[in-house]
Amino acid sequence: MTIGTDELIGTDLRKLPPALERVMAGQWKKGAIPPKWDGNAAERIVGHLETLLVSE
């Protein structure tokens, strides 16, 4: 993930303590709002589905 503050560590729990240490030290990623994260995803999805259905 390149935008936002989420980070996947997978199922290897050994990766959790270093990640928590970075959070506590203030060394976590800086957040940014991802493109199209505007609360309108449903409308975009419906519009796309309508386009697909009309073209059939």
Beta strands, then each sheet from edge to edge (+ up, - down):
end
